[in-house]
């Protein structure tokens, strides 16, 4: 399914490239459906993750120019994105502009902090760790390169 999706993307864009990695947004099928729909709609243009999830023995650090396929909650590919900027900052220093680019909820910093505090707290608890406002967060901005036409 992923390879065929990638072939369709390349044909539509008139490019040839190896199939990139696949990712999903969120920690549940419902959240993955919601967030992937926001990306396709052009509302969600950024994502945040904990820095501890990258590097040695973990996922590679995101880099500008990285291309990736994202899926919905059923694992169905929904589109292809390209990372345009990456920065790292303590959770407590994430600003309103980034929260708005992430495009979730009412796009406010208050919403961003509450929802991400909850998300990161839950994810860290699975690892036996405790959330801190000083934890470094990877702020990744991206653009939607391609999504298949609706229908």
C-alpha positions in Angstrom: 0.0 0.0 0.0 2.8 2.5 0.9 4.8 1.7 -2.2 1.8 2.2 -4.5 0.9 5.4 -2.7 4.5 6.7 -3.2 4.4 5.7 -6.9 1.2 7.8 -7.3 2.8 10.7 -5.5 5.9 10.6 -7.8 3.8 10.3 -10.9 1.6 13.2 -9.8 4.6 15.4 -9.0 6.7 14.3 -12.0 9.6 13.1 -9.8 11.5 9.9 -9.2 12.8 9.2 -5.7 13.1 6.3 -3.2 10.2 5.7 -1.0 10.6 7.7 2.3 9.8 6.7 5.8 6.3 6.5 7.2 5.0 8.2 10.3 1.7 9.0 12.1 0.6 11.9 14.3 -0.7 11.1 17.8 -1.0 8.1 20.0 -4.4 6.6 19.0 -6.3 5.9 15.8 -8.8 8.6 16.5 -6.0 11.2 17.1 -4.2 10.0 14.0 -7.4 10.4 11.9 -7.9 13.9 13.3 -4.4 15.1 12.9 -3.8 13.7 9.4 -7.0 15.4 8.3 -5.7 18.7 9.6 -2.5 18.2 7.6 -4.4 17.4 4.4 -6.6 20.5 5.0 -3.4 22.7 5.4 -4.3 23.6 9.0 -1.5 21.6 10.7 2.0 22.7 9.5 4.1 21.7 12.5 4.6 19.0 15.0 6.3 18.6 18.4 8.1 15.7 20.0 10.4 15.0 22.9 14.1 15.4 22.1 14.8 12.2 24.0 13.0 10.2 21.3 15.9 11.0 18.8 19.5 10.2 18.4 21.7 7.3 19.4 19.6 4.1 19.6 16.4 6.0 18.7 14.8 7.7 15.6 17.1 9.8 13.5 16.9 13.6 14.1 14.5 15.3 11.7 16.3 17.5 9.2 15.1 20.2 6.8 14.5 18.5 3.4 13.4 15.2 5.0 10.4 13.8 3.1 7.9 11.4 4.8 4.6 9.8 4.3 1.9 10.1 7.0 -0.9 7.8 7.7 -4.3 7.9 9.3 -5.5 5.8 12.3 -6.0 2.7 10.1 -2.5 3.0 8.6 -3.7 4.3 5.3 -1.3 6.8 3.7 -2.9 10.2 3.5 -0.1 12.5 2.2 3.6 13.3 1.8 5.3 16.1 3.7 8.7 17.8 3.7 10.4 19.1 6.8 11.2 22.8 6.4 12.7 23.7 9.8 13.7 22.1 13.0 14.5 23.6 16.4 14.8 22.4 20.0 13.6 24.4 23.0 12.4 23.6 26.5 8.7 22.8 26.7 8.0 26.0 28.7 9.5 28.2 26.0 7.3 27.0 23.1 5.6 30.1 21.7 2.2 31.0 20.5 3.3 31.2 16.8 4.4 27.5 16.9 1.2 26.5 18.7 -0.8 28.2 15.9 1.2 26.4 13.2 0.6 23.1 14.9 -3.1 23.8 14.1 -4.7 21.8 16.9 -7.7 22.7 19.0 -8.2 26.5 19.0 -4.6 27.0 17.9 -3.8 28.9 21.2 -0.7 28.4 23.3 -2.8 27.5 26.3 -4.5 24.7 24.3 -1.1 23.6 22.9 0.5 23.4 26.4 -2.4 21.6 28.0 -2.7 19.0 25.2 1.0 18.4 24.8 1.6 18.3 28.6 -1.0 15.5 28.8 0.4 13.7 25.7 4.0 13.9 26.8 3.1 13.0 30.4 1.3 9.8 29.2 4.1 8.9 26.8 6.8 9.4 29.4 4.8 7.4 32.0 5.0 4.4 29.7 8.8 4.6 30.0 8.7 5.1 33.8 9.7 8.8 33.4 8.1 12.1 34.7 7.3 15.1 32.6 9.1 18.4 33.2 8.5 21.9 31.8 12.2 22.1 31.1 12.3 18.9 28.9 13.7 19.8 25.4 11.0 19.6 22.7 11.8 19.2 19.0 9.7 21.7 17.0 9.4 20.5 13.4 7.7 22.7 10.8 6.7 21.1 7.5 4.8 21.6 4.3 2.4 19.2 2.6 4.0 18.2 -0.7 1.2 16.0 -2.0 -2.1 14.3 -1.0 -4.3 12.4 -3.3 -7.4 14.1 -4.6 -10.4 13.6 -2.3 -12.7 10.8 -3.3 
